[in-house]
Amino acid sequence: MAGLDDLGRFLRSRREALLPEDVGFAGGGRRRTPGLRREEIALLSALSADYYARLEQGRAGSVSLAALASLARAMRLSADERDYLFRLGGHQPPPRHSAHAHVDPAMLFLLDALGDTPAHVTDSLCTVIAQNRTATALFGRLAGLPGHESNVVWRWFTYPSSRRLNDPAEHGLIGRAYVADFRYGLARRSPGERYGHEIVEELLARSPEFSELWAAHEVAPLVSVRKRMLHPEAGPLDLQCDVVLSPETGHRLHLFRPAPGSGSGEQLAFLSVLAGQLFH
């Protein structure tokens, strides 16, 4: 198919234009071919290497919105390039504030530059749309999951395992903050957009805790806060979670730095080493 052939050629051209250091990998060394390897793009996109190879070869058939969004972020495409990629894949480009929306390249650069500091980018409803390697080592893979599984609020109220990293003494405050932030973000989205309302409807049906907090009608965006985390390998982490807003997209960079005087820098350095092993 001509469209799939064009998609494959475009993906290959963008992959070959990237340098390892452009996406947070160690630079240096000689490569037999230009740009990143197919396996590296597949890893960054949370796709299988075989599936990505078939995409470049025009043999993959239909391509999902989620896969195209992951590829656009992995390849650090501009907004125009991302829209072109979606059209080649047979889809209309998603709205600016959707879960598959373009992520500001400057924010992705910051994500990579943070290195040893866990960080991820979310939309205005706390759906994780990009994360660096140290964040993956800390939280596990969150970006690019099916359904609502990349949404932090959804996970908090439907997956008990999502709370294991947090000190139980802080669970009540965290849940309350998530719900107030979700209401804040939902009010700023297009009235006809279903994504956020679907999450609310399903959480009301599944979680009495969420229902009680939602009925309180608290409204407040997430702000910088100190958190105690309990990682199974790195041990206790006393972190300061900061939130940086992109005015252009409404997306937010969440970074988790050592809290002042906590000494948690050593544990984060360990996580960075662990991340290097996971992504080797």
C-alpha positions as CSV (number, residue, x, y, z in Angstrom):
1,M,0.0,0.0,0.0
2,A,1.3,3.4,-1.0
3,G,0.3,5.0,2.3
4,L,2.1,2.4,4.4
5,D,5.2,2.7,2.1
6,D,5.2,6.4,2.6
7,L,4.8,5.9,6.4
8,G,7.8,3.5,6.4
9,R,10.0,5.8,4.4
10,F,9.1,8.8,6.7
11,L,9.8,6.7,9.9
12,R,13.2,5.6,8.5
13,S,14.2,9.2,7.5
14,R,13.4,10.5,11.0
15,R,15.1,7.6,12.7
16,E,18.3,8.1,10.7
17,A,18.3,11.8,11.5
18,L,18.5,11.2,15.2
19,L,21.6,11.0,17.3
20,P,21.7,8.9,20.5
21,E,22.2,12.0,22.6
22,D,19.1,13.5,21.1
23,V,17.0,11.0,23.0
24,G,18.9,10.6,26.2
25,F,21.3,7.8,25.2
26,A,25.0,7.9,25.7
27,G,26.7,9.4,22.7
28,G,30.1,8.6,21.2
29,G,31.3,5.6,19.3
30,R,31.0,4.9,15.6
31,R,28.0,3.3,14.0
32,R,27.8,1.5,10.8
33,T,24.5,3.2,9.8
34,P,23.3,6.8,10.5
35,G,21.0,7.6,13.3
36,L,19.4,5.3,15.8
37,R,18.9,1.6,15.4
38,R,15.4,0.2,14.8
39,E,15.7,-1.6,18.2
40,E,16.4,1.7,20.0
41,I,13.3,3.4,18.5
42,A,11.2,0.4,19.3
43,L,12.4,0.5,22.9
44,L,11.7,4.2,23.2
45,S,8.3,3.7,21.7
46,A,7.4,0.7,23.9
47,L,6.8,-1.3,20.7
48,S,8.3,-4.7,19.7
49,A,11.4,-4.5,17.5
50,D,9.6,-6.8,15.0
51,Y,6.5,-4.6,14.8
52,Y,8.6,-1.5,14.3
53,A,10.6,-3.2,11.5
54,R,7.4,-4.1,9.8
55,L,6.2,-0.5,10.0
56,E,9.4,0.7,8.3
57,Q,8.9,-2.0,5.6
58,G,5.2,-1.1,5.0
59,R,4.0,-4.5,6.2
60,A,2.3,-3.7,9.5
61,G,-1.3,-3.1,8.3
62,S,-3.3,-0.6,10.3
63,V,-1.5,1.4,13.0
64,S,-3.1,2.6,16.2
65,L,-3.3,6.1,17.5
66,A,-1.3,5.1,20.6
67,A,1.5,3.6,18.5
68,L,1.8,6.7,16.3
69,A,1.8,9.0,19.3
70,S,4.5,6.9,21.0
71,L,6.6,7.0,17.8
72,A,6.2,10.8,17.4
73,R,7.5,11.3,21.0
74,A,10.3,8.8,20.6
75,M,11.5,10.5,17.4
76,R,11.1,14.0,18.9
77,L,8.9,15.1,16.0
78,S,7.7,18.7,15.6
79,A,3.9,19.4,15.8
80,D,3.8,19.5,12.0
81,E,5.8,16.3,11.6
82,R,3.5,14.6,14.1
83,D,0.4,15.6,12.2
84,Y,1.9,14.4,9.0
85,L,2.8,11.0,10.7
86,F,-0.8,10.6,11.9
87,R,-2.2,11.2,8.4
88,L,0.3,8.8,6.8
89,G,-1.0,6.2,9.4
90,G,-4.6,6.8,8.3
91,H,-5.7,9.0,11.3
92,Q,-6.7,12.6,11.8
93,P,-4.2,14.3,14.2
94,P,-5.6,14.3,17.7
95,P,-6.7,17.6,19.4
96,R,-4.0,19.5,21.2
97,H,-5.1,18.5,24.7
98,S,-5.8,14.8,24.0
99,A,-3.8,11.9,25.5
100,H,-2.1,11.4,22.2
101,A,-1.2,15.1,21.7
102,H,2.1,16.5,20.7
103,V,4.6,17.0,23.5
104,D,6.6,20.2,23.3
105,P,10.2,19.2,22.1
106,A,11.7,21.5,24.8
107,M,9.9,19.6,27.5
108,L,11.2,16.3,26.0
109,F,14.7,17.8,26.0
110,L,14.3,18.6,29.7
111,L,13.0,15.1,30.3
112,D,16.2,13.6,28.8
113,A,18.5,16.1,30.3
114,L,17.3,15.4,33.9
115,G,19.3,12.1,33.7
116,D,19.5,10.7,37.2
117,T,16.3,12.5,38.2
118,P,13.0,10.6,37.7
119,A,10.6,12.6,35.5
120,H,7.6,12.1,33.4
121,V,5.3,14.2,31.3
122,T,1.5,14.1,31.8
123,D,-1.5,15.7,30.1
124,S,-3.8,17.9,32.1
125,L,-5.6,14.8,33.5
126,C,-2.5,13.1,34.7
127,T,-2.2,10.6,31.9
128,V,1.5,9.8,31.5
129,I,2.6,10.4,27.9
130,A,6.4,10.3,28.2
131,Q,8.9,9.3,30.9
132,N,12.6,9.1,31.2
133,R,14.5,5.9,32.0
134,T,15.0,6.7,35.7
135,A,11.3,7.3,36.1
136,T,10.6,3.9,34.5
137,A,13.0,2.3,37.0
138,L,11.1,4.0,39.8
139,F,7.5,3.6,38.7
140,G,7.6,0.9,36.0
141,R,6.4,1.6,32.5
142,L,3.4,4.0,32.5
143,A,3.4,5.7,29.1
144,G,1.7,4.1,26.2
145,L,-0.4,1.6,28.1
146,P,-3.9,0.6,26.7
147,G,-7.2,2.0,27.8
148,H,-6.9,4.2,30.9
149,E,-3.9,2.4,32.4
150,S,-1.5,5.3,31.7
151,N,-3.7,7.6,33.8
152,V,-2.2,8.1,37.3
153,V,-5.6,8.8,38.9
154,W,-7.2,5.8,37.3
155,R,-4.4,3.6,38.5
156,W,-4.5,5.0,42.1
157,F,-8.2,4.1,42.6
158,T,-8.3,0.8,40.6
159,Y,-4.9,-0.9,41.1
160,P,-3.9,-1.3,44.8
161,S,-0.4,-2.1,43.6
162,S,0.0,1.4,42.3
163,R,0.1,2.6,46.0
164,R,2.9,0.3,47.2
165,L,5.6,2.9,46.4
166,N,4.0,5.5,48.6
167,D,4.1,5.7,52.4
168,P,0.7,4.5,53.7
169,A,0.5,7.6,55.9
170,E,0.3,9.8,52.8
171,H,-2.3,7.8,50.9
172,G,-5.2,9.9,52.0
173,L,-3.6,13.2,51.1
174,I,-2.4,11.8,47.7
175,G,-5.9,10.5,46.7
176,R,-7.5,13.8,47.7
177,A,-4.9,15.8,45.7
178,Y,-5.4,13.6,42.6
179,V,-9.2,14.0,42.6
180,A,-9.0,17.8,43.1
181,D,-6.5,18.1,40.3
182,F,-8.6,15.9,38.0
183,R,-11.6,18.1,38.5
184,Y,-9.4,21.2,37.8
185,G,-8.1,19.6,34.6
186,L,-11.5,18.4,33.4
187,A,-13.0,21.9,33.6
188,R,-10.3,23.2,31.3
189,R,-10.9,20.6,28.5
190,S,-13.4,20.8,25.6
191,P,-17.0,20.2,26.8
192,G,-17.6,17.5,24.2
193,E,-14.5,15.5,24.9
194,R,-15.3,12.1,26.3
195,Y,-11.9,10.9,27.6
196,G,-11.9,12.5,31.0
197,H,-15.7,12.0,31.6
198,E,-15.3,8.3,30.8
199,I,-12.7,8.0,33.5
200,V,-14.9,9.7,36.1
201,E,-17.9,7.6,35.2
202,E,-15.9,4.4,35.5
203,L,-14.2,5.4,38.7
204,L,-17.6,6.4,40.3
205,A,-18.8,2.9,39.4
206,R,-15.7,1.1,40.7
207,S,-14.3,3.1,43.6
208,P,-16.3,4.2,46.7
209,E,-13.2,6.1,47.8
210,F,-13.1,8.1,44.6
211,S,-16.9,8.7,44.8
212,E,-16.6,10.2,48.2
213,L,-13.8,12.5,47.2
214,W,-15.5,13.5,44.0
215,A,-18.6,14.5,45.9
216,A,-16.6,16.9,47.9
217,H,-16.1,19.1,44.8
218,E,-12.6,20.2,45.7
219,V,-10.7,21.9,42.9
220,A,-6.9,22.5,43.0
221,P,-4.0,21.8,40.5
222,L,-1.1,19.7,41.7
223,V,1.7,21.7,43.2
224,S,5.2,21.0,44.5
225,V,5.0,18.5,47.4
226,R,7.3,16.4,49.4
227,K,6.7,12.6,49.1
228,R,8.1,9.5,50.9
229,M,8.5,6.6,48.5
230,L,9.4,3.0,49.3
231,H,11.2,1.3,46.4
232,P,11.7,-2.5,46.7
233,E,15.4,-2.2,45.5
234,A,16.5,1.4,46.2
235,G,14.8,1.5,49.6
236,P,13.1,4.6,51.2
237,L,13.2,7.8,49.1
238,D,12.4,11.2,50.5
239,L,11.6,13.2,47.3
240,Q,10.4,16.6,46.3
241,C,7.9,16.4,43.5
242,D,7.9,19.5,41.3
243,V,5.4,20.3,38.6
244,V,6.4,22.4,35.5
245,L,3.6,23.5,33.1
246,S,3.9,23.9,29.3
247,P,1.6,26.9,28.5
248,E,1.4,25.8,24.8
249,T,0.0,22.3,25.4
250,G,-1.2,22.2,29.0
251,H,1.2,19.3,29.6
252,R,3.1,19.0,32.8
253,L,6.6,17.8,33.6
254,H,6.7,16.0,37.0
255,L,10.2,15.7,38.4
256,F,11.2,13.8,41.5
257,R,14.3,15.3,43.1
258,P,15.9,14.5,46.5
259,A,14.2,16.5,49.2
260,P,16.6,19.0,50.8
261,G,18.6,17.3,53.6
262,S,17.2,13.9,52.9
263,G,20.3,12.2,51.5
264,S,18.1,10.5,48.9
265,G,20.5,11.4,46.1
266,E,22.4,8.1,46.5
267,Q,19.3,6.1,46.1
268,L,18.4,8.0,42.9
269,A,21.9,7.4,41.6
270,F,21.3,3.7,42.2
271,L,18.0,3.9,40.3
272,S,19.8,5.6,37.4
273,V,22.3,2.6,37.3
274,L,19.3,0.2,37.4
275,A,17.6,2.1,34.5
276,G,20.8,1.8,32.5
277,Q,20.6,-2.0,32.9
278,L,16.9,-2.1,32.0
279,F,17.5,-0.2,28.8
280,H,20.8,-1.7,27.8
